[in-house]
Protein backbone atom coordinates (compact mmCIF):
# COMPACT_ATOMS: atom_id res chain seq x y z
CA UNK A 1 0.00 0.00 0.00
CA UNK A 2 1.29 3.44 -0.95
CA UNK A 3 -0.26 6.56 0.52
CA UNK A 4 0.20 10.28 0.10
CA UNK A 5 -1.58 12.91 2.13
CA UNK A 6 -1.76 16.14 4.03
CA UNK A 7 -2.07 16.34 7.80
CA UNK A 8 -2.99 19.12 10.16
CA UNK A 9 -4.55 21.49 7.63
CA UNK A 10 -6.04 24.29 9.72
CA UNK A 11 -8.93 26.37 8.46
CA UNK A 12 -11.37 28.84 9.94
CA UNK A 13 -14.98 28.05 9.12
CA UNK A 14 -18.39 28.77 10.55
CA UNK A 15 -19.62 25.27 11.30
CA UNK A 16 -22.21 24.01 13.75
CA UNK A 17 -25.53 25.15 15.15
CA UNK A 18 -26.76 27.88 17.48
CA UNK A 19 -23.98 29.90 19.08
CA UNK A 20 -21.39 27.97 17.04
CA UNK A 21 -22.49 30.05 14.03
CA UNK A 22 -21.54 33.36 15.66
CA UNK A 23 -17.93 33.27 14.50
CA UNK A 24 -15.56 31.05 12.52
CA UNK A 25 -14.00 28.14 14.40
CA UNK A 26 -10.68 26.46 13.79
CA UNK A 27 -11.06 23.08 12.11
CA UNK A 28 -8.31 20.58 11.38
CA UNK A 29 -8.32 18.32 8.33
CA UNK A 30 -6.23 15.25 7.51
CA UNK A 31 -6.42 13.43 4.17
CA UNK A 32 -4.78 10.25 2.94
CA UNK A 33 -4.95 8.98 -0.63
CA UNK A 34 -3.89 5.49 -1.60
CA UNK A 35 -2.16 5.67 -4.95
CA UNK A 36 0.50 3.71 -6.77
CA UNK A 37 3.33 6.21 -7.06
CA UNK A 38 5.85 3.64 -8.32
CA UNK A 39 6.19 5.28 -11.73
CA UNK A 40 6.42 8.74 -10.16
CA UNK A 41 9.20 7.55 -7.86
CA UNK A 42 11.08 5.81 -10.67
CA UNK A 43 10.84 8.69 -13.16
CA UNK A 44 10.95 11.46 -10.54
CA UNK A 45 8.43 13.34 -12.65
CA UNK A 46 5.33 14.97 -11.11
CA UNK A 47 3.29 14.21 -14.24
CA UNK A 48 2.97 10.64 -12.95
CA UNK A 49 1.47 11.42 -9.56
CA UNK A 50 -1.07 13.37 -7.58
CA UNK A 51 -0.01 16.96 -6.94
CA UNK A 52 -0.56 17.86 -3.27
CA UNK A 53 -1.13 21.49 -4.27
CA UNK A 54 -4.12 20.22 -6.24
CA UNK A 55 -5.28 18.22 -3.20
CA UNK A 56 -5.11 21.34 -1.03
CA UNK A 57 -7.09 23.29 -3.64
CA UNK A 58 -9.74 20.56 -3.69
CA UNK A 59 -10.06 20.87 0.08
CA UNK A 60 -10.42 24.64 -0.13
CA UNK A 61 -13.11 24.42 -2.83
CA UNK A 62 -14.94 21.67 -0.93
CA UNK A 63 -15.56 23.88 2.09
CA UNK A 64 -16.87 26.93 0.24
CA UNK A 65 -20.32 28.23 1.07
CA UNK A 66 -22.53 27.72 4.09
CA UNK A 67 -22.00 24.42 5.88
CA UNK A 68 -23.48 23.27 9.17
CA UNK A 69 -21.83 19.93 9.91
CA UNK A 70 -18.42 18.29 9.96
CA UNK A 71 -20.05 15.38 8.15
CA UNK A 72 -20.86 17.61 5.17
CA UNK A 73 -17.30 18.94 5.05
CA UNK A 74 -15.80 15.44 5.19
CA UNK A 75 -18.25 14.12 2.58
CA UNK A 76 -17.52 16.91 0.10
CA UNK A 77 -13.76 16.54 0.46
CA UNK A 78 -14.00 12.75 0.20
CA UNK A 79 -16.10 12.79 -2.98
CA UNK A 80 -13.84 15.33 -4.67
CA UNK A 81 -10.65 13.43 -3.79
CA UNK A 82 -12.13 10.16 -5.03
CA UNK A 83 -12.50 11.83 -8.44
CA UNK A 84 -8.72 12.17 -8.79
CA UNK A 85 -7.42 10.05 -11.63
CA UNK A 86 -5.14 7.68 -9.70
CA UNK A 87 -6.85 7.78 -6.29
CA UNK A 88 -7.70 4.47 -4.69
CA UNK A 89 -8.81 4.32 -1.10
CA UNK A 90 -9.32 7.78 0.43
CA UNK A 91 -9.43 8.75 4.10
CA UNK A 92 -10.68 12.12 5.33
CA UNK A 93 -10.75 13.22 8.96
CA UNK A 94 -12.21 16.56 10.07
CA UNK A 95 -11.76 17.66 13.70
CA UNK A 96 -13.21 20.56 15.67
CA UNK A 97 -11.52 21.47 18.96
CA UNK A 98 -13.47 21.96 22.18
CA UNK A 99 -16.86 20.67 21.06
CA UNK A 100 -19.88 22.20 22.73
CA UNK A 101 -20.97 19.24 24.81
CA UNK A 102 -21.76 18.78 28.46
CA UNK A 103 -18.41 17.33 29.42
CA UNK A 104 -14.80 17.65 28.50
CA UNK A 105 -13.43 16.58 25.11
CA UNK A 106 -10.45 17.89 23.20
CA UNK A 107 -12.01 17.34 19.73
CA UNK A 108 -15.11 16.18 17.98
CA UNK A 109 -14.42 14.53 14.64
CA UNK A 110 -15.81 12.68 11.68
CA UNK A 111 -13.91 10.32 9.43
CA UNK A 112 -14.65 8.70 6.10
CA UNK A 113 -12.45 5.90 4.81
CA UNK A 114 -13.27 3.93 1.67
Secondary structure as the mmCIF struct_conf table of DSSP 4:
data_model
#
loop_
_struct_conf.conf_type_id
_struct_conf.id
_struct_conf.beg_label_comp_id
_struct_conf.beg_label_asym_id
_struct_conf.beg_label_seq_id
_struct_conf.end_label_comp_id
_struct_conf.end_label_asym_id
_struct_conf.end_label_seq_id
STRN STRN1 UNK A 3 UNK A 13
BEND BEND1 UNK A 16 UNK A 17
HELX_RH_3T_P HELX_RH_3T_P1 UNK A 18 UNK A 21
BEND BEND2 UNK A 22 UNK A 23
STRN STRN2 UNK A 25 UNK A 34
HELX_RH_AL_P HELX_RH_AL_P1 UNK A 38 UNK A 43
TURN_TY1_P TURN_TY1_P1 UNK A 44 UNK A 44
HELX_RH_3T_P HELX_RH_3T_P2 UNK A 46 UNK A 48
BEND BEND3 UNK A 49 UNK A 49
HELX_RH_AL_P HELX_RH_AL_P2 UNK A 52 UNK A 62
TURN_TY1_P TURN_TY1_P2 UNK A 63 UNK A 63
BEND BEND4 UNK A 65 UNK A 65
HELX_RH_AL_P HELX_RH_AL_P3 UNK A 70 UNK A 82
TURN_TY1_P TURN_TY1_P3 UNK A 83 UNK A 83
BEND BEND5 UNK A 84 UNK A 84
TURN_TY1_P TURN_TY1_P4 UNK A 85 UNK A 86
BEND BEND6 UNK A 89 UNK A 89
STRN STRN3 UNK A 90 UNK A 97
BEND BEND7 UNK A 98 UNK A 98
BEND BEND8 UNK A 100 UNK A 103
BEND BEND9 UNK A 106 UNK A 106
STRN STRN4 UNK A 107 UNK A 113
#
